[in-house]
Amino acid sequence: MSTFSWRVLRLPLLITLLWGLLLFTLFRWTAQREDEYTTGLARIQTATLFSSIVDTRDWNANNGGVWVREHPGCPANPWLPEEERTLRAEGGTTLVKVNPAYMTRQIAESFTSTLASFRISSLSPKRPENRADQWETGALLSFEKDRHELFDLVSDKEGMRYRYMAALPAKESCIQCHQDKKVGDVLGGISVSISAEPLFAAATERKRTTGLAFGIIGIIGMVGIGGATFQINRKKELAEAANRTKSAFLANMTHDMRTPLTGILGMTELLERETQDSRHRYLLANLRKATDSLLTVVDGIMRYSLLEADRQPTCCAPFSLRAELGACIAVLRPACASRDIRLSLVTDDTVPDRLVGDGFRLRQALGNLLGNAVKFTEKGSVTLRVTRAESQAPEGRCALSFQVIDTGRGIPTDEQERIFESFEQGSGVRDSGDQHETGVGLGLAIARNIARRFGGDLTLSSTPGMGSVFTFTALFRLAADSDGLPETPASPCPASPSPLAQPDRPAETGTSGRLVVAEDTAVTALFLSEALTQAGYAAHMASSGEDALYLIRKLQPDAVLLDMRLPDMTGLDIAGQIRSGELGVAPETPILVLTATLDPGDEQAFRRMGINRWLLKPVQAGKLASVVADLLPFTRKEQEETPMPASEPAEQPADVFDPAAALDALGGEALLKRLAGIFLGEEPNIRANLQRFALSPETLPELCPELRRQAHSLKNGAGMLHLESLRKASSDLEQAAASPAGQDFAALLRTTIEALERASAALRKHCGA
């Protein structure tokens, strides 16, 4: 049974089992009550018969006995004094005296039914036939110990029978026959016996009927409840599977978008530094703004996919609260200064500084709240106030309240809860059309999720036209003296540009800095090489893991930059060999990881491996240089860019090659020709590899990982150069290699090879090669 089928069936089977157990328990309880009812009914019947006999005896005794005509069935009572036995009536009729005991015996002997019987018994009877049997003896002995009656179910030669016996105390009328007794002494007892078989038969029939009813109810319940639960669980599993597919699609989409954005943002930044033409700088500035907006959307979607799957990784480490708050405020100061908004931080003296928790997630949540406050405040002030929360915190912990107060436009009451939902924005945002207010409506959802992870919540109080107050509460552990704080509050988490962020500081130049950079995508490798070279570093490029290992052994670099997904190994594989000292380089060599996606658990894996920093693609040249400068106390400029001559773009079909879009993205003909030259130089090897896959259909399933890497690299290069048909064909091939079952690889490879040939021809025509 597949995992999916078991997950779907597990809950219905469990509920069906519980339903069956419940009905079985109820049936057992009902059957037990039925047995108790049968026993109670037998006790009532035997006790009633006993009472009837005793009442008859009492009537006889109260009347001094009765005289009846003597006949063979009623001779004179031999146990009475002779003078009291008979009486001669007028007419010669002989009457015999019937006392209570004689009458009881006469009635008992007249019973012909086998279902019920009774008799007088005693431990020392005058009449031997009245001597008690074994069960009656036990009962009579118990009567002498202040017990008055006994009821039991016994088995004898006639089958199962209910027996009842109660004591017969001596009365005044009994003394004349039992002169050795006094009033109150136990003379004996009357033993009543009834057959249990009719009662058992009736009880069995009732239990059978009840069991049938419970069985019908059980079957209907199992089919109804189990079936309904199965359908609900199945639909839930299908919905979760669809949601996982959507999350995977979003993650892959953001990965695919980040790779070309790396080149676009990086080349734009490099061109902004080099060009002096005012119009070119104006166009490049607008290109960068548009790309920043796109990157904001990509980041929002990526965070949403993690948020929706409840997989945003968190860490628990000592941090300085005031350092984190200062970092939040510092990022927003330039935006506030340009719009004449007062930005202030107010921290209560009772708030501790040394805490244990996830400082980065706190900074992320507060950054979202402060960023929104700045965006929607035209004038006035934005204040971050930090106090101890009113709620009581457990010992060793601290509950804090972070209030983001602005004097902006405020939020209508009917929207104050809705804006916390994913992809929801206030009406003021939708209607304004302001460029600086763009977003995807995920910031508040992410902030609330983080607050609840921290044991708090995010609430809002707002009056339209007067501003808003967002209150973020969280629970932190107080740092002990043994908890070491980081020397600098640098975020270990992925960095990405923001429209509100400060410009990154350039790296210092003029000193030594040898780097090994592992990146398999040629276009991205070119950008990294250019950016690091211009920042003053000697960047040695490797296109595979083996090449990177060779360069690390040979060059003993000051730092290593690793792409997470290389053709032959991952960046963590290389980092592991560095940290273990296998490569001859210092194990503490700084390592920076570049990745297009951050999968769940990656941050923990990076920390365990000792990765110093990691950045999400796309990364700006300034940001890259700034992070490398944080890792190294020195830099060196060893190379200078040699510009390429420009040429006029040649017209090509847009579905094969869009030169206008390529020139717009890359910022000029010189870079386009350099990237095209790299692509055309690799094209024969790429085509040969694709043809090798096409000629080996029987071993293709084993080669799918290699085919997927080849298609992924080809897709990234084609996207950078705006070779649309090739990008789409290689993307389809990559997806097929990821899920090879039932794929027509022959057709996909043929389509990709044809698209590669058309793209190469278009590039050669454009470049005049």
N, C-alpha and C positions, 0 to 999 in steps of 0.2 A: 504494500500500500504506500502510495506516495506521501510525502510530508504534507502536501496541501490537503489531500483527502483525509489524512489523520487529523489535521487541525480542524477541518470542517466537521468531522464526525465526533470528535472528542467531547464537545459540550452536549450535543444531542444524546449521545450514549450515556453520559454521566447523568443528565436530567432524567432520561428514561429509566436508568437503574435506580435513581433516588425515588422516582414515582412508584416503581415496582416494589421497592423496599417499604415505602410508606403504606401502600395498599396491603402488602403482606402483613405488616405490623398491625394495621387496623383489623385485618381479618383474624389474626391470632388473638387480638384483644377481644373481638366480638365472640370468637369461639370460647374463650375463657369465661366471658360473661354468661354465655349460654350454659356452660357446664355448672357455673355457680347458680344459675337460675334453676337448673334441673335438680341440683342438690337441695336448694331451698324449697322447691316445690315438694320434694319427697319428705323433707322434714315437716312441712306443714301438714301433709297428708297423714303421716304417722302420728304426729302430735294430736291432730284432730280426732283420729280413731281412739287414741289413748284417753283423751278428755271425755269422749262419749261413753266409754266403758266406765270410767271413774264416776261420771255423773249418774250412770245407771246404778252402780254399787251404792253411791251415797243415798239415792232415793230408796233403795232397798233397806239400807241400814237405818235411815230415818223413820221408816215405817215398821221397824222391828222384824224385818223379814216378810216374806209373802208365802201364802199357803196355796198350793196347787194340787190338782187331782193327781193321785198316784197312777202312773202308767209305766210301761217298760222303759220308755225313754227318760223317765224321771222317777227313779226309785227313791226310797228314803235315804237321807244323807247319813252315812254311817259315822261321820266325824262329829255329829252333834250328840249331846246326851240323849239317852234312849227315850226319856220321857218327853223330849222336845222334837222328836223326829216326825211323829205322825199325829193325826187328829181325826177322830171318828165323827163325821158330820151326820146330820139327820138324813135319814134315807139310806144309811149304810155306806155312804161314800167315804173312802179313806183319803185324807189330805196329807201331803208331806210339806214340811217347812223348807223353804229355799232361802238360805241366808246369802249375804253378798258374795262370799267366796264360791258357794255352790252355784249361784246364778251366773257368775263370771265364767266358771268352767263349763256350764251348760251352753252358754252363748258361744264360747270359743269352739266347743266340739260340734256346734251346728254349722260352723263356717265350712262351706264346700269349695270355695274359690282357692286356687293355688296362687293367686296374685297377692293376697293379703291374709294374715293370720295374727293371732295374739294368744297369750297364755299367761297364767299367774306362775311365778317362780319364786323360790326362796332358798336360802342356804340351809335352813333346817325346817323343811316343810312337814306338816302332819301327814300329808298324802305324798307318797314317794314319787308319783308321776309329776309332781310340781317341783322336783329338785332342779336347780339351775344348771344350764349347760355351761360350757367354758366361757363363752362371751358374756352370758348373763352373770356368771360368777364374778367376772372382772367388774361388771357394772355395779353389782350389789356391794362389792367391797369398796368401790369408789363412793357409794352413797354413804357409807359409814364414815367417810372423810369429808363430810359437809358438801358433797356433790349431790345434785338433785335429779339429774337426767343425763342420758348418754345417747348420742346419735352417731351412726357409723355405717359405712358401706363395706359389706363383708361378702365373701364367696363361700358358698356351701355346695352340697350335692345338687341343689336345685338351681344353681347359678348365682349370679350377682343379685344381692338383696340389700335393701336399706333396712336397718334395724334401729328401733327406738325403744328406750326403756326408761321409766321413771319410778321413783320410790313410792311405796304404799305405807304411810305412817299409821300407827295404831290409833284408833279412836275409841270413845267410850263403848260404842256398840261392838267393838272387836274384842274387848277384854273378856267377855263371857266365854269366848272360844279360846282365846289366847291368854289364859290366866297368868302365864309367866312373863307377860309383857306389861308395860305401862304405857299410858297415853304418850304418843310422840315417837315411840320406838319404831324402827323400820321392821315391818313384818316381812317384807319382800318387795316385789315389784311386778308390774305388768309389762311384758315384753311384746312389742308390736313389730311385725315384719311385713314388708311389701316387696314385690319383685321390682328390680331396677330395669329389666329389659324393655318394657314398654316406654319408660321415660327416656332411656338411652336411644331407642329407635326414633322417638319423636325429636329428640335433640339432634341426632345425626341428620335427619331430614331437614331440619331448620338450618343446620350448618352447611349442608350441601346447597340449599337454595341461596344462602348468604354468600357462599364461596362463588357460586355461578354469577351472582350479581357483581361481586367484587371483580371477578375475572373479566366480565363485559366492560365494567368501568375502567379496569386497568388497560385493556386493549384499546379502548377508545382514547384514553388519556395518553397512552404511549404513541399511538398514531398521531393524535392531535398535537399534544405538547412536543413530543419528539420531532414530528415532522415540521411543525412550525419553527421550532428552535433550529432544526437543520437548515431550513430555508433562510432564516435570519442570519445564522452563522455563515452559511455559504455566501450570501450576498455581502456580509461584512468582510469575509475573506477576499471576495472578488473586488470589493471596493478598496480594501487595503492593498491588494496586488496592483490594482490600477493606480492607486496613489503612489506606491513604490515605483511603478513604471514612470509615472509623471515626475517623481522626484529624480529618478535616474536621468530622465530626459532633460530636466532642468539643469542638473549637474553637468551633463555632457554638453548642453547648449552653452552654458556659461564658460565651460572649458574651451569650446570651439571659438567662442567670441573673444575670450581673453587673449588667445594666441595672436590673432591679427591685431588686436588692440595694443599689444605690446609693441609691435612694429610701428603702428600709427602714432601712438603717443610718444614713443621714443624718438622716432625720426622727426616728428614735429618739434619736439624740444630741442633737438640738435640743430635743426634749421633755424629756430628762433634765436639761438645763440650766435649763429654764423651770419645771418642776413642782416644787412643794414638798410635795405629798402623798406620804406615806411609802409607801402601798400602790401608788400609781402608779409611784413610783420603783422599787419592788421588781419590779413587773410589767415595767417597761421594762428593768431590768437583766437579767431572765431572757430577755426578747425579744432583747436584744443578745447574750447568751451563745449563744442558739440560732442567731442569724444568723451569729455568728462561727464556730460549728462548721460551718455550711453553707458559709461562705466558705472555710474550711480544706479542705473536700472539693473545692470548685470549683477552688481553687488547685492542689491535688494532681493533679486530673485534667488541668488545663491543662499543668502541668509534665510530667506523664507523656506526654501527646500529643507534646510537643516532644522528650522523652527518647527515646521509642520510635522517632520518625522521625529521630533523630540530628540534630536541627535546633536544639538549644539554642545560641543565638548566644553567642560568647565574644569578648572583646576583649583586646588586649595593650597595656597602658599602665602608666606608673610609678605606684606606690602605696606608702604607708607601711604596712608589715606590722603594727607595733605599734598604729597607729591602727585598722586593720581588726579586730585581735584585741580591742582595747578596746571597739569598737562591738558585737562579738558578746557580750562579757561584760556590757556595760551593759544590753542588752535583757533579759537573764535575771535581773538582780539583784532586781527586785521580786518575781518568782515565787519565787526562792530565799529571800528574806527572809521572805515570808509563810509558808513551810513550814519555816523554821529549817534550811536547807541551806547549808553553807559553799561558796561559789563562789570559786574562785581561779584565777589565771593565772600560770604559771611559764614564763618565757622565758629560755633559756640565753644567756649573754653573747656566745657566738660566733655567734648568729643575726643576720644583717644586717637592717637596717630598710628600706632603700631597694631595692625589687625592681621588676621589670617582669613583668606578667602580668595576669590578670583578678581583681582584688581583690574584685569583687562576687561572682563564682562561688565564690571561696574562702570568703567570709563566708557565702554560702548553704549550702555543704557543712558548714562548722563549726557554723553555726546549727542545721542538722538534727541533727547529732550531739549538740550540747550540749542542745538542746531535748528529745531523747529521754532523755538522761541525767537531766535535771531531772525529767521526767515520771515516770520509773520508779525514782526514788530517794526513799524515804519519809523517811529521815533519814541524816545523815552529811555527805558532801561530794561535790562535783563539781569536778574539776581539769582545766584545759587546759594541757598541758605541750608546749612547742615547743623542739625541738633540731635540730641538723643530722643528717640521715640518714646511716647508715653507708655506703650505696652511694656510689660515686665519681661525681661530676658532671663533665660536660665543662667545659673552660675557659670562664670567663665566666658559668657557671651555678651554681646553688646547690640542692642537694637537701635539703628540710626534712621533718621528721617532726612531725606534730601528734597528740598522744595525748590522748584524752578519757577520763578515768578517773573512775568513779563507784563508790559503795559500795552500789548498789541490789541488786535481787533476783537479778541475774545471768540468764544465758540457757542453757538446756539444750544439751548438746553436739549432739544430733540436730537442733537448730533453727538452729545458728549459721551455716550456709551458706544455708539456705532463706530467712531473713529478709532477705537481700540481693535477693531476687527481687521484682518488681513486685507490689503488692497483697498482699504476705505480711506477716503480723504474728505475733509470738510468742504461744505459748499463754497466757502470763500476761496479755497485752493482751486476748485474746479472752474469757478467763474472768473477768477482774476486773470488767468493767462500769463502771469508774470513768469519770465524765464527762470528767475532764481528760485522759484517755488516748486520746480518740477520734482517729481519723485514717484514712487510706486505705492505709497501708502502702507509701508511695512514697519516704519520706525517705532511707532507706539506699540504695535503688536509684539515686536521683538523686545522692547523695553519692559513691557508687562510680563512677558515670559521670563525674562531674567530676574525681575523682582520676585516672582513666585518661586523661582528656583532658589533664591536667597532666603526664602521663608517670609517674604513680605508681600507687598502688592503695589500697584500703581493706580492712583486715583486722580480725579480732576475736579477742580472747582473753577468755574468761569462765568463771567458776566459779559455779554456782547457789548463791545465798545469800551470795555474797561480793563481787559486783560484776562490772563489765565494763571492758575496756580496748579502745577502738576506735583503731586507728592509721591515720592518713590521711597518705600520703606524696605529695609533689608536687615538681616541678622548676620553678624560676623562673630568669629571667635577672637578673643583678645590674645594678642601675641605674647608668648612667654619670653623671658630673657634669653632662653636658649634658641628661640626662633630667630634665625638670621635674616635681616632685610637686605634686598639687593642694593648695591651701591648706587645704581642709577635706575630710575623707574622706567626702563625701556620695555615696550611691549614686545613679547616674543611672538605675538600673533600676526597674521597676515596684514600687510599694509596696502592700502590702495588710495589713489588720489581722491580728494573730495573738493567740491566747488567752494567750500568754506575754509579749506585748509590753507596754512601759510605756505609760501614758496619754500621748497627744500633748499637748505644751505649747500653751496658747492663744496666739494672736497678740497682739502688743502693739497697743494702740489709742490713738487720740488724735492721729494724724498723718495726712498725706495718703497716699492710695493709690487711684488710678483704674484700674479693670480693664475690659477688654473680654472678654466670655465668649461663645464661639460654641458653642451646643448646640441641636440641632434637636428633641430629644424634650422636650415641654413639661414633663412631670413632673420629669425630671432637671434641666431648666433652672430650674424653681422651687426645687428643693432647693439647687442651686448658688448661686442668688441669695440665698436665705435664709441659707445658711451663711456666705457671704462678707460679706453685710451685717451679720450678727451679729458677725463677726470684726472689723468696723470698716472695711470697704472699700466703695468706691462701684462696684458691679458693674453694668455696662451690658450687657444681654443681646442676642444676635443669634441668629436661628434659621436663618440660611443663610450661605454664604460671602460673598455679595455684601453682605449686611447687615453682616457683620463687617468687611469692607474699608472700607465707608462709615464705620462707627464709629471704626475705627482712624485713618482720615484726619482725621476731624472732632475726635476727643477727644484724640489724642496720648497714649494710655494709658501708665501706668507699667509695666504687664505685660499679657500677652495669654494667655487660657486657651482652648485649641482642642480641640474634639472631632475625632477622626480621620476620622469618616465623616459628612460634611454632605451635604445634598441636591444641591448643585451643584458641590462641589469637596471636596478633602481638606484636613485641617489642614496637611499639608506644603505644599500649594499656597499657602496664606496665609502660612505661615512663610517660604517662599521669597521672596515679595514684600516681607515685612518685612526680611529679611536683605539683600536687594538694594537697599533704600532707595527702592523705587518708591512707597511709601505716604506718604512725607514724615515718617515716624516714625524715631526713632533706630534704626539697624540692629542695635544691641546690646540692644534692648528685650528683657527677659526673656520667654521663651515656655514655658508649661507645656502639655503635651499630655495629654488624657484619652482613654483607649481601653479598650474592653471586651475586646479580644483583642490579643495581641502576636504577630504573624505572624513567621516566620523572616525575618531581615534587617531587621526594623523598627528594632532598636536601632542598627545601623550607619547606616541612613537618617536616624535622628534625630540621630546624632552628626555626620554629614556636613552636615546642614541647620543645625546649631548650636542644636538644641533644648536648653534648659537643664535641664529635668526632664520626666519623664513618669510618669504614675500609671495603674495599672490600676483600672478600675471594678469593684466599687463602692468609693468612697473615703469615709472618715469626715470629718465636718465638721472635727474637730480636726486630722486629718492634712492636710486640704486647706489649712486656715489656716496650719498649721505650715510647709508647703512654700512657700506664697506668701510667708510672712514670711521664709523663707530667701532668696527671690528679691528681696525689697524690704526696704530698711532702714526703712520707715515704713508705717503704716496709717492709715486714717481711717474713722470710723463716721459715715455720712451718713443711714442709714435705720433705722427701727425697725419691727418687725412689728406690724400691727394685727390683733388676734385676731378671729376670726369667731364669731358666735353658734352655739351647739350646737343640734342637733335630734335627735330619736329616729330611729333607722334604720328604714326601711320594709322589709317582707319582699319579697324578689324571688326568682325561681328561681335556684338556685346556678349553673346552667350558663350563665345570661345575666349575672347580677350577684350576687356574694356580698358583701353589705354587711358581714357580721360579719368576714369575712377582711380586707376592705379597711380597716375601722376598726382591726382588730388590727394590721395592717401599718403603717398611717399614724399610729396613735397618737391618733386623735380625730376628731370630726365636723368640726371647723373646717378642718383641712387637707384632709379628704376633699371638703368642699364647694368649697374653693378649686380643687382639682384637677379636680373634676367640672365646675366652671364653665369652666375653661380648655378642657376636652375638648369640652363642648357648644358653646362658642364656635367651635371649629375644625371641628365636625362637618359643617356645610353645605359648607364647602370640600372636606373629605375626600370626602363623598358625591359632590359634583360631579366631582371628579377621577376617582373610580372609575367613574362613569357615562360620563365622557369616554373612558376606556380601553375600556369595554364597547361603545361606539358606534363604535370605530375598530379593528375586528378586522384590517383589511388592513395597518395600520401598527403593529400591536401588537408585532411582533418588534423594531422599531426603538425602541419606547418601553419595552422591558423594563427597562433600567437605572433609568429614572424610576419605573416601577411598583414595582420592587424597593425603592427608597428609601422610597416612600410606604407600602408594606406593612410595611417594617421599623419605621418610625416609629409606624404605627398599632398594630403588635404590642406595642411597648414601652409605649405609653400604655395599651393595654387590659390588659396584664399588671400595671401599677402599680395600676390601679383594680379589678383582679380581675373583669374582663369576660371570662370564660373562653371563651365561644363565639366572641366577636370575636377574642380573642387567637389561638385555634386557626385560625380562618378566615384571618386575615391572615398567620399563620405559613405555612400551606399556600400562600397566594398568593405570599409572598416566595420560598419554595423553588422554586415553578414558574417565577417570573421569573428565577431564577438559572440554571435549566436549561430553557429554553422549548421544546425540541424535543418534539413530540407532546403538549403540554399542552392541556387543555380550559379555556382562559381564560374563556370565556363562563360556564361553570358556576361556576368559582372566584370570578369577580367577582360573580356573582349571589348566591352564598352569603355573601360578605363584606359586600355592601351590605345584605342582609337582617339579618345579625348586627349590623351597625352601627346599623340602625334600631331593633332590639330593645334593644340596649345603651343607646342614647340615651334611649329611652322609659323604661327602668328607672332611669337616672340622674335624669331629670326627676321621676319619681314619688318617688324617694327624697329628692330635695332640695326637693320641693314647688314646682318651677318650672312 
